[in-house]
Structures are given as C-alpha cells and as structure tokens.
Amino acid sequence: MDRSKATGHIAIAGAYTIFGLNIVFCKDIANAEAISPMLLFTLRAFGASILFWILSFFLPREKVSRADFWKIAAASVIGLFIPQYTFLQAITMASPIDTAILSTLGPIFTMFFAYFFQKEPISLKKAGGVMISLAGVLFLIFNSVHAGGVAATSPAGIILLLVNCLSFALYLGLFRPLISRYSVVTFMKWTFLVSLLVSLPFSAGELLRIGSLEMPGKVALEIGYLIFFATFVAYFLIPFAQQRLRPTLVSMYTYLQPIIAAVVSISSGMDSLNWQKILATILIVGGVIMVSRSRAAGQG
C-alpha cells in the first residue's frame, strides 16, 4: 500500500471512530430534549462553516469555477444536510442497536452508486468483502449483551435511517470527481455554508430563542463535541480520504461504528468481551481488507 492510500485509511478510520462516539452523544442529547434536531444541525453547520472559513484564510486562495458552485450546492444537500438531519431526527425515534444495523447498508448502496456513476466494477471479491463485513456486523449486534430498557424503533425512524444511508452513499458515489478538484478546506467551507443557509429557514425561530433554552452542562459539552469533532474534524477527514480511496472502500469504514459502541459499552460495564465479538471483529476487518485489495483497472 502506498503512502497516499495509507493516509486515506487512517483518515477515514478516524472519521468513523468519531462517528461511533457521535451516536452515543446524539442519543443523550435527544433524550435530554433540550434542543431540536434541526437546530442542532444548524449549530453544527454554523460551527463548521466558521472553522473551515477561518482555516482557509491561512491557506493559499483557491478559485472555484462558476459551473462547480451548483455541483457543490448539490453535494452539500445530498452529502451533508439530508444525511445529518435525517440521522439527528431518526435518533429520537430509533434505538442505538437498530441505528447500527441500518448503517451497515451504506457500503452496499455505495457500491451500486459507484458502479452506475463512476463505472467502478463490482467484482466477486469486492461483493464478497462487503458481505463478509456485513455478516460480521450483524453477528456482533445480535450477539452483544445490552442493558435492558432498549428504546423501541418506529417505522418513521427506520425510513429516516434508510434515507440517511441512501443519501450519503449517493454522495460518496457521485461526487468523488468534484471533491478531487479542490482542496478539502475549500470544498468543505462552501458545502457547510450552503447547508447552513438551507437549514436557517427551518431553525431561525428556535435559534432566536436559544438563549432561553435550558441546557444541562453535559449536553452543552456533547454539542461542543458534535460541532468540533463530529462535524469539523470528521468532515475534514472524509473528503481527504475520498481523494485517496475508492467510494466503496470509504463507505466500508462505517463498520467501525458498532465496534466503537461495543468498546464504550464494555469500558462502562454495560457489556463484556466474548468470543462472538472477537469473531465479528475478524469478519469486519477481513471484509475491509478484501475490498481494499480488489483493485479495478485504472482505479486508485
């Protein structure tokens, strides 16, 4: 593996590790009922926009062509606004275990979108790797020991999570050529700004009343984590990895999320390590390796 691809693997692994913790914090915020999903998205988009624009002032100025602005706007809606909002809304209606199960569909959707839009072949080895990792995740979920009182998942929550997977998979499969034309900071400062503008009409009323909201200190810290790490840092790492790895391989790292959830639950005494979890980890990592080594002619 060359150095560029190695850094891509490190970047996307870091992003999905952050997302694994993000599920836990988002559920805490939802349970506190201190802030709506739309306002939470607006705060994340605002914070990330500010941080990316500030960072851009310290880097060489990069001009974006007029034709690409419409594509960047589409990418911001498909890859940021829809996936983030549907996830934040769904987490209020779905249990963490069901969220993890449905997130495993992302690589399958991405594989087909990459096939249609980028002509990335679906080899038997690649499809086999996806299926092996999917089997590992499902095995991990269904054999984990969880604390009682798991919240029920509504049909609306399932639909929102499916939209979340489909939208982000479409983003991975459709916009890699666009992402590759610009630096990560240039691309993300515009996509977050567009997403912020899209969300403002829906959250302006609540945003004006934010000073009167009762927000526990723990929730405020978790929102800070979402803005800085799960939005600014993670969404810096994703396009960085997209420029170096194939879309299907990038989406495969979604399987890290349930592993992180298992580690958190074990460390907090809610779960225990057993042979089922070890076997599931071997299956997940094995599937990622299979996809990584399934090279198509002319693809990186």
PLY file of the C-alpha trace (Angstrom):
ply
format ascii 1.0
element vertex 300
property float x
property float y
property float z
element edge 299
property int vertex1
property int vertex2
end_header
0.00 0.00 0.00
1.46 3.41 -0.96
1.71 6.34 1.43
-1.25 8.23 -0.04
-3.65 5.31 0.42
-2.29 4.62 3.91
-3.08 8.17 5.00
-6.53 7.79 3.41
-7.18 4.70 5.53
-6.04 6.48 8.69
-8.23 9.49 7.91
-11.44 7.56 7.26
-10.84 5.28 10.25
-10.52 8.38 12.42
-13.71 9.87 10.99
-15.80 6.79 11.68
-14.31 6.37 15.16
-15.59 9.88 15.87
-18.97 8.93 14.37
-19.13 5.88 16.65
-18.99 8.14 19.72
-21.32 10.55 17.96
-24.17 8.02 18.12
-23.91 7.86 21.92
-23.78 11.63 22.36
-26.62 12.29 19.91
-28.82 9.85 21.82
-28.01 11.63 25.09
-28.88 14.99 23.54
-32.13 13.58 22.12
-33.09 12.09 25.49
-32.48 15.45 27.21
-34.98 17.11 24.81
-33.10 20.38 25.21
-32.72 21.14 21.52
-34.47 20.13 18.29
-32.70 18.07 15.59
-32.95 20.95 13.09
-31.43 23.49 15.48
-28.69 21.01 16.35
-27.90 20.64 12.65
-27.84 24.44 12.23
-25.40 24.79 15.13
-23.16 22.09 13.65
-23.23 23.69 10.21
-22.59 27.16 11.66
-19.67 25.98 13.79
-18.09 24.00 10.96
-18.55 26.88 8.49
-16.79 29.31 10.81
-13.92 26.90 11.46
-13.37 25.97 7.80
-13.53 29.61 6.64
-11.05 30.69 9.33
-8.74 27.84 8.34
-9.00 28.86 4.66
-7.54 32.31 5.43
-4.24 30.65 6.39
-4.04 28.62 3.17
-3.44 29.58 -0.47
-6.57 31.03 -2.03
-8.32 28.58 -4.38
-10.82 29.70 -7.00
-13.95 27.63 -7.56
-15.35 27.67 -11.08
-18.86 29.05 -11.52
-20.09 25.78 -13.03
-18.89 23.85 -9.98
-20.79 26.02 -7.49
-24.08 24.35 -8.45
-22.46 20.93 -8.07
-21.05 21.90 -4.66
-24.51 23.09 -3.64
-25.98 19.73 -4.67
-23.20 17.89 -2.80
-23.90 19.92 0.35
-27.58 18.99 0.30
-27.06 15.33 -0.60
-23.93 14.71 1.49
-24.45 17.00 4.50
-27.93 18.40 5.02
-30.03 15.33 4.26
-27.80 12.69 5.95
-27.09 14.74 9.08
-30.64 15.95 9.58
-32.27 12.56 8.95
-29.81 10.95 11.39
-30.45 13.55 14.10
-34.20 13.17 13.62
-34.07 9.36 13.45
-32.05 9.02 16.66
-35.09 10.40 18.53
-37.19 7.53 17.13
-34.70 4.65 16.96
-32.66 2.59 19.40
-28.87 2.61 19.02
-28.84 -1.08 18.05
-31.27 -0.52 15.16
-29.30 2.54 14.09
-26.16 0.41 13.91
-27.91 -2.34 11.95
-29.28 0.03 9.32
-25.98 1.91 8.97
-24.40 -1.28 7.65
-26.45 -0.88 4.47
-24.34 2.14 3.45
-21.48 0.24 1.76
-23.94 -1.82 -0.27
-25.70 1.32 -1.56
-22.33 2.99 -2.22
-21.08 0.02 -4.21
-24.04 0.25 -6.58
-23.91 4.05 -6.89
-20.17 3.89 -7.65
-20.95 1.28 -10.31
-23.59 3.46 -12.03
-21.89 6.87 -11.73
-18.16 6.07 -11.80
-18.22 2.70 -13.59
-16.42 1.13 -10.64
-16.80 -2.62 -11.34
-18.46 -4.86 -8.75
-16.08 -7.78 -8.68
-16.87 -11.01 -6.87
-14.06 -10.25 -4.44
-15.45 -6.79 -3.67
-19.01 -8.03 -3.24
-17.73 -10.87 -1.09
-15.83 -8.43 1.13
-18.93 -6.30 1.65
-21.00 -9.36 2.53
-18.39 -10.72 4.96
-18.15 -7.40 6.79
-21.94 -7.09 6.85
-22.18 -10.59 8.34
-19.63 -9.61 10.97
-21.54 -6.50 11.99
-24.87 -8.32 12.21
-23.21 -11.12 14.19
-21.74 -8.54 16.58
-25.05 -6.77 17.07
-27.24 -9.82 17.58
-24.79 -11.47 19.99
-23.94 -8.43 22.13
-25.13 -8.24 25.70
-27.00 -4.96 26.15
-28.53 -3.30 29.14
-32.28 -3.60 29.49
-34.80 -0.99 28.51
-33.75 -0.52 24.89
-36.00 2.04 23.23
-38.32 0.85 20.50
-37.75 1.92 16.91
-40.67 3.42 15.00
-41.31 2.85 11.28
-40.58 6.55 10.72
-37.20 6.10 12.38
-36.38 3.19 10.06
-37.38 5.20 6.98
-35.24 8.16 8.07
-32.22 5.92 8.65
-32.66 4.36 5.20
-32.79 7.85 3.67
-29.65 8.70 5.64
-27.78 5.69 4.20
-29.02 6.23 0.66
-28.21 9.95 0.61
-24.67 9.61 1.96
-23.99 6.64 -0.32
-25.15 8.72 -3.29
-22.79 11.50 -2.18
-19.83 9.08 -1.99
-20.60 7.54 -5.35
-21.47 10.70 -7.30
-19.18 13.49 -6.14
-15.69 11.99 -5.95
-14.56 13.71 -9.21
-15.77 17.08 -7.88
-14.11 16.57 -4.49
-10.83 15.67 -6.17
-10.68 19.03 -8.00
-10.40 21.12 -4.84
-8.61 21.08 -1.51
-10.52 19.66 1.45
-10.83 23.07 3.15
-12.11 24.83 0.02
-14.69 22.13 -0.66
-15.93 21.89 2.94
-16.14 25.63 3.63
-18.60 26.01 0.73
-20.60 22.83 1.40
-21.15 23.71 5.06
-22.05 27.29 4.20
-24.70 26.10 1.73
-26.04 23.58 4.27
-26.25 26.32 6.88
-28.24 28.55 4.52
-30.58 25.67 3.65
-31.29 24.96 7.34
-31.79 28.56 8.54
-35.39 28.98 7.31
-36.39 25.90 9.33
-34.50 26.77 12.53
-34.48 30.58 12.65
-37.31 30.84 15.19
-35.69 28.44 17.64
-32.26 29.95 17.00
-33.55 33.35 18.17
-34.75 31.74 21.41
-31.56 29.74 22.07
-30.58 31.97 24.99
-33.70 30.91 26.89
-33.22 27.16 26.36
-32.46 25.12 29.49
-29.41 23.06 28.63
-27.54 20.87 31.15
-23.76 21.28 31.18
-23.22 17.70 29.96
-25.46 18.30 26.95
-23.61 21.53 26.12
-20.29 19.64 26.16
-21.75 16.92 23.93
-22.98 19.55 21.47
-19.47 21.01 21.50
-18.09 17.57 20.63
-20.59 17.26 17.76
-19.65 20.66 16.35
-15.87 20.34 16.57
-15.09 16.64 16.26
-18.14 15.00 14.62
-18.58 17.87 12.16
-15.41 19.92 11.61
-12.77 17.21 12.16
-14.71 14.24 10.75
-15.86 16.09 7.64
-12.31 17.27 7.04
-11.12 13.66 7.16
-13.84 12.20 4.87
-13.05 14.20 1.68
-9.34 13.80 2.48
-9.89 10.03 2.34
-12.22 10.27 -0.69
-9.38 11.78 -2.71
-7.22 8.71 -1.98
-9.60 5.74 -1.75
-12.44 4.26 -3.82
-16.02 5.15 -2.71
-16.91 1.57 -1.75
-13.83 1.29 0.46
-14.54 4.63 2.14
-18.07 3.52 2.99
-16.80 0.20 4.37
-15.40 2.01 7.38
-18.95 2.62 8.61
-18.50 -0.82 10.18
-16.21 0.76 12.76
-19.19 2.45 14.40
-20.66 -0.64 16.12
-17.15 -1.68 17.18
-16.67 1.68 18.91
-20.10 1.32 20.51
-19.09 -2.11 21.84
-15.83 -0.73 23.27
-17.68 2.10 25.02
-20.26 -0.28 26.50
-17.55 -2.69 27.71
-15.49 0.07 29.31
-18.58 1.41 31.10
-19.50 -2.04 32.44
-22.60 -2.40 30.26
-21.14 -5.21 28.17
-18.41 -7.84 28.24
-15.87 -9.21 25.78
-16.61 -12.69 24.43
-15.71 -14.93 21.51
-18.64 -13.65 19.45
-17.26 -10.10 19.47
-13.76 -11.31 18.61
-15.11 -13.35 15.67
-17.22 -10.41 14.49
-14.18 -8.12 14.52
-12.21 -10.63 12.43
-15.05 -10.78 9.88
-15.37 -7.00 9.69
-11.66 -6.32 9.27
-11.34 -9.23 6.82
-14.07 -7.78 4.63
-12.40 -4.37 4.57
-9.11 -5.97 3.53
-10.87 -7.89 0.72
-12.41 -4.71 -0.68
-9.12 -2.84 -0.30
-7.27 -5.46 -2.36
-9.99 -5.74 -5.01
-8.39 -3.37 -7.50
-10.03 -2.43 -10.76
-8.03 -1.29 -13.75
-7.40 2.43 -13.71
-8.79 2.99 -10.19
-6.98 4.06 -7.06
0 1
1 2
2 3
3 4
4 5
5 6
6 7
7 8
8 9
9 10
10 11
11 12
12 13
13 14
14 15
15 16
16 17
17 18
18 19
19 20
20 21
21 22
22 23
23 24
24 25
25 26
26 27
27 28
28 29
29 30
30 31
31 32
32 33
33 34
34 35
35 36
36 37
37 38
38 39
39 40
40 41
41 42
42 43
43 44
44 45
45 46
46 47
47 48
48 49
49 50
50 51
51 52
52 53
53 54
54 55
55 56
56 57
57 58
58 59
59 60
60 61
61 62
62 63
63 64
64 65
65 66
66 67
67 68
68 69
69 70
70 71
71 72
72 73
73 74
74 75
75 76
76 77
77 78
78 79
79 80
80 81
81 82
82 83
83 84
84 85
85 86
86 87
87 88
88 89
89 90
90 91
91 92
92 93
93 94
94 95
95 96
96 97
97 98
98 99
99 100
100 101
101 102
102 103
103 104
104 105
105 106
106 107
107 108
108 109
109 110
110 111
111 112
112 113
113 114
114 115
115 116
116 117
117 118
118 119
119 120
120 121
121 122
122 123
123 124
124 125
125 126
126 127
127 128
128 129
129 130
130 131
131 132
132 133
133 134
134 135
135 136
136 137
137 138
138 139
139 140
140 141
141 142
142 143
143 144
144 145
145 146
146 147
147 148
148 149
149 150
150 151
151 152
152 153
153 154
154 155
155 156
156 157
157 158
158 159
159 160
160 161
161 162
162 163
163 164
164 165
165 166
166 167
167 168
168 169
169 170
170 171
171 172
172 173
173 174
174 175
175 176
176 177
177 178
178 179
179 180
180 181
181 182
182 183
183 184
184 185
185 186
186 187
187 188
188 189
189 190
190 191
191 192
192 193
193 194
194 195
195 196
196 197
197 198
198 199
199 200
200 201
201 202
202 203
203 204
204 205
205 206
206 207
207 208
208 209
209 210
210 211
211 212
212 213
213 214
214 215
215 216
216 217
217 218
218 219
219 220
220 221
221 222
222 223
223 224
224 225
225 226
226 227
227 228
228 229
229 230
230 231
231 232
232 233
233 234
234 235
235 236
236 237
237 238
238 239
239 240
240 241
241 242
242 243
243 244
244 245
245 246
246 247
247 248
248 249
249 250
250 251
251 252
252 253
253 254
254 255
255 256
256 257
257 258
258 259
259 260
260 261
261 262
262 263
263 264
264 265
265 266
266 267
267 268
268 269
269 270
270 271
271 272
272 273
273 274
274 275
275 276
276 277
277 278
278 279
279 280
280 281
281 282
282 283
283 284
284 285
285 286
286 287
287 288
288 289
289 290
290 291
291 292
292 293
293 294
294 295
295 296
296 297
297 298
298 299
